[in-house]
């Protein structure tokens, strides 16, 4: 019986040595896995830093776009004011031209009335020929004398 116990003991020692060899192998795997995890974390940390940097750049770009939009709006407002001023100038210019034309037409009408009156036509004939009232013919003749 002691011999059987010795053989069992030796077998147990051999079995534990094999287990120890296998456990050291597993320990190496754990160390490799731990290194892999650390490398993964460092890579992810770099990625996180790059994402933060990109977010800062996006914020900077958005702020610049907003500033550019404000400048564009300001320029458009100035252009609209200039266009409005040009329209006012054109309106004033066209109304001035209309006034000149009316004044010229008035002068021509006055000259025509005086010419007809001096040629011996009566006031009734002048008013019917030029299709204006007798009072207006009399007024214009009176102003030109």
FENHU-V192241 format. One line per field, one symbol per residue. ss: DSSP state (a for helix, b for strand, c for the rest). phi: phi as a letter, one per 30 degrees, with the letter a starting at -180 (. if undefined). psi: psi as a letter, one per 30 degrees, with the letter a starting at -180 (. if undefined). A space follows every 10 residues. Layout:
ss=???
phi=???
psi=???
This chain:
ss=caaaaaaaaa aaaaaaaaaa aaaaaaaaaa aaaaaaaaaa aaaaaaaaaa aaaaaaaaaa aaaaaaaaaa aaaaaaaaaa aaaaaaaaaa aaaaaaaaaa aaaaaaaaaa aaaaaaaacc ccaaaaaaaa cccaaaaaaa aaaac
phi=.ddddddddd dddddddddd dddddddddd dddddddddd dddddddddd dddddddddd dddddddddd dddddddddd dddddddddd dddddddddd ddddddddde dddddddddj dddddddddc hbdddddddd ddddd
psi=eeeeeeeeee eeeeeeeeee eeeeeeeeee eeeeeeeeee eeeeeeeeee eeeeeeeeee eeeeeeeeee eeeeeeeeee eeeeeeeeee eeeeeeeeee eeeeeeeeee eeeeeeeffg lleeeeeeef hlleeeeeee eeef.
